[in-house]
């Protein structure tokens, strides 16, 4: 039987990304000036993480295909 991971290990990164998203949305909606920069950074971070992991997944998939075909 496989060992279960603790909830903090599973949910820590998604919760952090959600907090960044909420901070970015509130900064964009309720403030101007410097807060616009904060909103851009806070909303770009979750998008960047998604792109990073999609890119890593494609590299991993390509490596797996190359290793099984030789």
GROMACS elastic network, one bead per residue, 0.5 to 0.9 nm:
[ bonds ]
;  ai    aj funct       b0    kb
    5     8     6  0.83306   500
    5     9     6  0.66018   500
    5    10     6  0.68778   500
    6     9     6  0.54872   500
    6    10     6  0.66331   500
    6    11     6  0.88885   500
    7    10     6  0.50883   500
    7    11     6  0.59429   500
    7    12     6  0.80346   500
    8    11     6  0.53538   500
    8    12     6  0.54087   500
    8    13     6  0.89674   500
    9    12     6  0.57731   500
    9    13     6  0.80973   500
   10    13     6  0.75410   500
   10    14     6  0.81551   500
   11    14     6  0.54555   500
   11    15     6  0.60357   500
   11    16     6  0.86066   500
   12    15     6  0.53325   500
   12    16     6  0.62507   500
   12    17     6  0.87572   500
   13    16     6  0.50681   500
   13    17     6  0.61636   500
   13    18     6  0.85517   500
   14    17     6  0.51123   500
   14    18     6  0.61079   500
   14    19     6  0.86566   500
   15    19     6  0.61871   500
   15    20     6  0.86866   500
   16    19     6  0.51099   500
   16    20     6  0.63400   500
   16    21     6  0.86856   500
   17    20     6  0.51013   500
   17    21     6  0.62221   500
   17    22     6  0.87333   500
   17    42     6  0.87749   500
   17    45     6  0.75935   500
   17    46     6  0.56436   500
   17    49     6  0.87890   500
   18    22     6  0.61906   500
   18    23     6  0.85726   500
   18    46     6  0.80233   500
   19    22     6  0.51453   500
   19    23     6  0.60904   500
   19    24     6  0.84535   500
   19    42     6  0.88320   500
   20    23     6  0.51570   500
   20    24     6  0.60207   500
   20    25     6  0.85538   500
   20    39     6  0.88384   500
   20    41     6  0.87830   500
   20    42     6  0.50820   500
   20    43     6  0.66800   500
   20    45     6  0.74876   500
   20    46     6  0.74715   500
   21    24     6  0.50887   500
   21    25     6  0.61040   500
   21    26     6  0.86326   500
   21    39     6  0.84721   500
   21    42     6  0.60714   500
   21    43     6  0.53593   500
   21    44     6  0.86009   500
   21    45     6  0.82737   500
   21    46     6  0.71396   500
   22    25     6  0.51030   500
   22    26     6  0.61373   500
   22    27     6  0.84231   500
   22    42     6  0.83814   500
   22    43     6  0.84006   500
   23    26     6  0.52952   500
   23    27     6  0.59843   500
   23    28     6  0.85253   500
   23    38     6  0.84094   500
   23    39     6  0.71067   500
   23    42     6  0.67208   500
   23    43     6  0.82430   500
   24    27     6  0.51064   500
   24    28     6  0.60979   500
   24    29     6  0.85713   500
   24    35     6  0.86096   500
   24    36     6  0.85248   500
   24    38     6  0.65765   500
   24    40     6  0.68068   500
   24    41     6  0.74619   500
   24    43     6  0.52670   500
   24    44     6  0.87847   500
   25    28     6  0.51633   500
   25    29     6  0.61209   500
   25    30     6  0.85776   500
   25    39     6  0.64549   500
   25    42     6  0.82690   500
   25    43     6  0.73295   500
   26    29     6  0.50760   500
   26    30     6  0.58676   500
   26    31     6  0.78828   500
   26    39     6  0.77902   500
   27    30     6  0.55974   500
   27    31     6  0.55045   500
   27    32     6  0.78422   500
   27    35     6  0.55177   500
   27    36     6  0.66229   500
   27    37     6  0.88511   500
   27    38     6  0.68403   500
   27    39     6  0.53199   500
   27    42     6  0.89691   500
   28    31     6  0.60279   500
   28    32     6  0.72590   500
   28    35     6  0.68308   500
   28    36     6  0.57110   500
   28    37     6  0.87412   500
   28    38     6  0.81400   500
   28    39     6  0.53535   500
   28    40     6  0.80264   500
   29    32     6  0.84302   500
   29    39     6  0.89543   500
   30    35     6  0.86845   500
   31    34     6  0.82795   500
   31    35     6  0.57307   500
   31    36     6  0.70385   500
   32    35     6  0.54064   500
   32    36     6  0.55200   500
   32    37     6  0.87858   500
   33    36     6  0.55389   500
   33    37     6  0.73550   500
   34    37     6  0.53319   500
   34    38     6  0.65555   500
   34    39     6  0.88432   500
   35    39     6  0.60653   500
   35    40     6  0.85678   500
   36    39     6  0.50535   500
   36    40     6  0.62623   500
   36    41     6  0.87210   500
   37    40     6  0.51147   500
   37    41     6  0.62601   500
   37    42     6  0.85093   500
   38    41     6  0.52463   500
   38    42     6  0.59577   500
   38    43     6  0.84399   500
   39    42     6  0.50681   500
   39    43     6  0.58854   500
   39    44     6  0.82302   500
   40    43     6  0.53267   500
   40    44     6  0.58666   500
   40    45     6  0.85795   500
   41    44     6  0.51068   500
   41    45     6  0.61955   500
   42    45     6  0.55658   500
   42    46     6  0.76062   500
   43    46     6  0.62446   500
   43    47     6  0.70165   500
   44    47     6  0.51685   500
   44    48     6  0.59477   500
   44    49     6  0.86203   500
   45    48     6  0.50241   500
   45    49     6  0.62293   500
   45    50     6  0.87288   500
   46    49     6  0.50845   500
   46    50     6  0.63062   500
   46    51     6  0.87379   500
   47    50     6  0.51565   500
   47    51     6  0.62696   500
   47    52     6  0.85565   500
   48    51     6  0.51445   500
   48    52     6  0.60008   500
   48    53     6  0.86513   500
   49    52     6  0.50192   500
   49    53     6  0.62320   500
   49    54     6  0.85951   500
   50    53     6  0.53665   500
   50    54     6  0.61702   500
   50    55     6  0.85550   500
   51    54     6  0.51618   500
   51    55     6  0.60696   500
   51    56     6  0.85679   500
   52    55     6  0.51745   500
   52    56     6  0.61637   500
   52    57     6  0.85911   500
   53    57     6  0.59508   500
   53    58     6  0.85639   500
   54    57     6  0.50497   500
   54    58     6  0.63448   500
   54    59     6  0.87690   500
   55    58     6  0.52414   500
   55    59     6  0.63825   500
   55    60     6  0.87034   500
   56    59     6  0.50820   500
   56    60     6  0.60921   500
   56    61     6  0.85078   500
   57    60     6  0.50549   500
   57    61     6  0.60074   500
   57    62     6  0.85057   500
   58    61     6  0.50103   500
   58    62     6  0.60693   500
   58    63     6  0.85629   500
   59    62     6  0.51049   500
   59    63     6  0.61949   500
   59    64     6  0.86505   500
   60    63     6  0.50748   500
   60    64     6  0.61644   500
   60    65     6  0.86547   500
   61    64     6  0.51250   500
   61    65     6  0.62460   500
   61    66     6  0.86784   500
   62    65     6  0.51791   500
   62    66     6  0.62152   500
   62    67     6  0.86566   500
   63    66     6  0.51178   500
   63    67     6  0.60969   500
   63    68     6  0.86512   500
   64    67     6  0.52087   500
   64    68     6  0.62522   500
   64    69     6  0.86684   500
   65    68     6  0.53716   500
   65    69     6  0.61965   500
   65    70     6  0.89324   500
   66    69     6  0.53284   500
   66    70     6  0.65617   500
   67    70     6  0.57770   500
